[in-house]
Amino acid sequence: MEFSSAGVIGAGAWGTALAQTAGCAGLNVLLQAREPEVVDSIRARRVNDAFLPGVVLGDRVQVTPDLSDLADRDLILAVPPAQHLRGVMRAFAPHYRPGTPIILCAKGIERGSLKLMTQVLEEEIPGATVAVLSGPSFAADVARGLPTAVTLACEDAALGEALMTALSAPAFRPYLATDLIGAEAGGALKNVLAVGAGIVEGRNLGRSAHAALITRGFAEMTRLAVALGGRAETVAGLCGLGDLVLTCSSPMSRNMSLGLALGQGQTVEQALAGKRSVAEGYESAPAVRDLAARLGVETPICESVAAVLAGETTVEQAMEDLLSRPLRAERD
């Protein structure tokens, strides 16, 4: 299997960065953007001024407003926000060519249905060939060619190897996995946990509390992934632990910066005001909480973050509740 072209659906910061990377890997890339100003700025100046300013896109990257133009691409990178994936895939379905791999790059759990992104895709484009791309990767780093390693999960190992080869660039290194569920679970929970890490930072609770949140948050991520049918060793890799460490350790993360603002006393409304880019943790937190409850999995940190974001409790009360939980064995 060889690939010479790619379509990228969604021209936010991450979609634009992936388009740039795919071009650096030697693919001819068509980036679909729904915002007319994004199309105009890329065509006029080769820069996505709205979502990824300062990065000049390579000659292999072109832009279009029309999903239909992606019908002849050898592979598709789907990069809309998680809560919009269903609508975007429904719109793309009439243009999908059977057998074309769709690589899901959105991280989250759909609110209402509580479905993973692969399940959403299957409902909108039944039988679609699917893979998942996830891992510790800030869009700005990737777009500027800084060293990055990610997980590419695909149940068909031969197809996965071909996709891995096609997307590998000098500074962008995919590692192959076959566990789609584990890869998705890691990406979904890390955003919620990053909001919690930001709250810890904003409240000046110290590095010890920050480390404890990451470690206990990783335990929640692993429990939920396994309950969904994923494998613990997948979550221990780049798409779980790696992504969690990155997202919880830098205010470059939209999710951590949201938590940072909350920890410093802002309301959710104030923290989100004026933001064009989506903080997936805010969108996914209620779904993570509801899914964990449905599966009977304990996720106290994620539940506390969801409660704070929903205005059901205060930061102070959430911290008190977490610290007063019954003592237990670490591996329980």
Steps between C-alpha positions, in 0.01 A plus 500: 500500500635836397353846556582814305222736610314591816189695589479676835154582633510793741737796484540583867849510647536121515354435156726763348805358679420150375456631147845658522650177635335285232645734240846467658452122479465535122122485463301742287257645755161663464388672820125558538402812695145609569598857595526725191763716670723197550471404134577857398803542727657170393445572132630855528786465751550124556419555870198403713482832682195402703627178657872455434658841438866525417527163323550519124349192334703304248426485130350152530210636711198645322167608649133463408168581665330197343495149651418360155848597380647237735323210326805391299756514783695184586447552875302732723604663827182596686575783743175674601426555870371179656150633560470594131641180351159342442367792299818533297515128418132503405574782257807319363326162461366564146855576386674211675668246275472152659834366614656842553654509849353763732744586779313645796696778672225642725527414871187467707180316585177614337258662739159337513588176323818446710665346194865497399595668174541165321143410597373833373678447169357149462148633547543777243715313243437128563792280404746789471867404525615660823816584695567726799784752538570615855791599719695787660495763229443875521393636162757780508785256568393263224443776244845644565668164452600440861556133594173322575400136554141374489296181495332383179245232590357274229354151537638399159874488571598507130288807437633657818857453385418658164334798665786533746747512212288750306473744792853468633695822455853598609378628837165316524525138612189279526509177702261223401233347725197283429287603800262771379302514825806549718628776272165677505445471875838652574436796273154563643585497870828691484317818403271484803790424731697791355228738617555359849877546467443862404285554807779358718747738335268799524441437871877471563455160661857396418685253280423210734126548447559536126691170486234327709224619267680371191572162660155444645346638184694243301348230722152630410590504132623141516193374688259655252696381196504141627128514585433609142699206364836669447837385627692649791829482309358722225405769752851477648640619168508827308123520444427479873777573748705699251209722400394539863845620610519757220148634536526530878839672495470810283263797472540456123230237556157657455366264765765579757466873434125470565570333833768758579244778459250317720764443766577872498137582572342556159161355417465248218333766289786744556763235429337403169410850382651600169658160428465373143673169564312228686609374842401137449516429874213741561293332231584141597490522881124429537523208256801351680318523832182343361687223317701410810178482702339277238799264512531509879854642484630735768640822352492746792731759344309508172172512691624794709615689190163440333319627810712817515447569129125450537483737796385219731783556747782740574870441453546504878225245562626274222850496651360429846286214365795340318732522800241359740426186299549173688860377507570207269769286344673674212421231246127480581 
